Amino acid sequence: MGTYTGRLQGEDLEPSTVSIDISDGRFRVAAGRSQLGSWPLADIRAERKSIFRFDLVIGSEVFEFTPDDPNGFSDAVGAVIDLRETKGRFGLKARIEAVTKS
C-alpha cells in the first residue's frame, strides 16, 4: 500500500503535517516521531471531497486530509466519491454534458 504525507486537521486538531501508513490492513497516523494512532483499515471511512481533499471518519471524529499524492492515497484507502451531487464532482458532470450535447 504505502505511506502518504500531507496536512491533517480536525475539530480539535490544528492543521498538522502527518504521514499516514496504510499496510497490513492497518491505518497508522504519525506526526514526526510521534505515533498519533492506529486503526483497522476497515474502520476508516474516506470520502474524496475535491481533487486534493479527503474527509476521513475515524471513530466518531471527522478529519480533513490533504495528501501530497491524492490519487495514490485514494486508491490505498479505498476512498469513495459521491456522484449524486447535482453540480457534479470535480466538474465531471458538466464535462460529460458538454460532450454529449455536441
C-alpha positions, 0 to 999 in steps of 0.5 A: 500500500504505502505511506502518504504525507500531507496536512491533517486537521480536525475539530480539535486538531490544528492543521498538522503535517502527518504521514499516514501508513496504510499496510497490513490492513492497518491505518497508522497516523504519525506526526514526526516521531510521534505515533498519533494512532492506529486503526483497522483499515476497515474502520476508516471511512474516506470520502474524496471531497475535491481533487486534493481533499479527503474527509476521513471518519475515524471513530466518531471524529471527522478529519480533513486530509490533504495528501501530497499524492491524492490519487495514490492515497485514494486508491490505498484507502479505498476512498469513495466519491459521491456522484449524486451531487447535482453540480457534479464532482470535480466538474465531471458532470458538466464535462460529460454534458458538454460532450454529449450535447455536441 
